[in-house]
Amino acid sequence: MNLAQLLIKAARTHGRRPAISRGGEMVLTYGQLLRNIAVMAGNLRARHRLQPGDRVALVMTNCAEYMQALFAAWFAGLGAVPIDARLHPRELAWILDHSGVKLAFVTPDLAATVAPLANEVKSLAAVIATESPDFAALTQGEPVTQCERVNPNDLAWLFYTSGATGRPKGAMLSHRNLLAMTMNYLADIDPISERDCIIHAAPMSHGSGLYGLPHLAKAANQVIPASGGFNPGETLELIARWPGASCFFAPTMVNRLVDCDAVNNADTGNLKTLVYGGGPMYLADIRHALAILGPRLVQIYGQGEAPMTITVLPKSMHVESEDPNYLERLASVGIARTNVEVRVVNAFDEPLHAGEIGEVVCRSDVVMAGYWRDLQASADMLRGGWLHTGDVGSFDERGFLTLKDRSKDVIISGGSNIYPRDIEEALLAHPEVAEASVVGRRDPKWGEAVVAFVVARPGVTLTPEGLDKTCLERIARFKRPSEYRFVESLPKNSYGKVLKTELRAQLAAPVAASG
């Protein structure tokens, strides 16, 4: 089934209900949204000559047009490529080229960044900014009468993620995958009605946009903050304005919300569910959030390769304080989702018993088909029919999974994955840097902070300002190290591999310099 059928069904029954709102005001009803999308789909096919299976990029900050562009692509049988709007132009260009997109939707703030990339990306024929005449033209004309028929395994969402090394990888998520995710939300997290809403304060290119699908399937309101992003005071105002409110937040966003002054006098009665995930949330922070917001928290564990859907710690398990193992369970990532098999395995992919630590693997209809144009990485990640997460953990005897560490050196800061090699390569582009190694340090605000250990070439003196400049020329600002440590050498084993465990141990030492 084409994901666009979710919208068609919602509009048929609830055509007058709010579909998209900006701030406190409705923008489109479900009937209006469906018509806009059906018109746009026809124009994408006729004016831009896009064919089923072609890819369309969404390089957009949160806006009312995001869902329109996404569902218009699906209505026309196209694959969507949502891209983090904060990426550096070089990173954007690589993803646009690798995915072979033919058209890119952008918000006005990103038009000047993305439009010139059409000269570098051979496949990219058009860049269309929202609020532009070109975008308005897409909504003019007669709607096509039905959405394109697709195979359930056809590409719907090409999500670029990566491990600790190498270029980003495009996780191929099909219509089947995202329908499975949608049904699993309704089974394990929350029932949704047409009188509910989701507040998109987190990026719609990631988890918040994915969770827009179950809400759209049930004709709930998609609320976009007027700021286009996360502001604790604004979020609290939107919660007070819209009933049945749900949000998906990174743990750092939860902490910022419950720690802001405005929360003390806020009306949070409309808050139905706050789902958090995308990084570690510490036990003390969970208990603090529960004390402020009450029994509204849900924790999820997933990956881009199994979108938002491996395990869940539902609301009820957040408040089972009479359970003798309550605190241990609260520190876990919960239990396997309804339609997901989850195991912990050893190095030979043999299942381990409760209490034994190994790699977390899973299989389900929610797991990706593989990586775009990367057969070897796909085979490695999906060997034996199981998604190998790279995360290390253990089950207890009741099936609660606790993550112990990440086998990959991914740093999760503010809910975003930051890959050390990207930063190390940027630092090594500085002519006076001999060696560099990047690790994460626990941070009470962001979850983790990026720390770079840097060795200068003989006879030179490096400065944080100079390294910042080099980084900002090559990578997104949010990846830039928050701290530099200048060292004479990096610890290595006998094979010359840098020992990052020793670098993490050194983080307790006095800081030599910081950015």
Buried (B, 14 or more C-beta within 10 A) or exposed (E): EBBBBBBBBBBEEBBEBBBBBBBEEBBBBBBBBBBBBBBBBBBBBEEBEBEBEBBBBBBBBBBBBBBBBBBBBBBBBBBBBBBBBBBBBBBBBBBBBBBBBBBBBBBBBBBEBBBEBBEBBEBBBBBBBBEBEEBEEBBEBEBBEEBBEBEBEBBBBBBBBBBBEEBBBBBBBBBBBBBBBBBBBBBBBBEBEBBBBBBBBBBBBBBBBBBBBBBBBBBBBBBBBEEBBBBBEBBBBBBBBBBBBBBBBBBBBBBBBBBBEBBEEBEBEBBBBBBBBBBBBBEEBBBBBBEBBBEBBBBBBBBBBBBBBBBBBBBEBBBEEEEEEBEEBBBBBBBBBEBBBBBBBEEEBEEBEEEEBBBBBBBBBBBBBBBBEBEEBBEEBBEEEBBBBBBBBBBBEEEBBBBEEBBBBBBBBBBBBBBBBBBBBBBBEBEBBBBBBBBBBEBEEBBBBBBBBBBBEEEEEBEBEBBBEBBBEBBBEBBBBBBBBBBEEBBEEEEEEBEBEBBBEEBEEEEEEEB
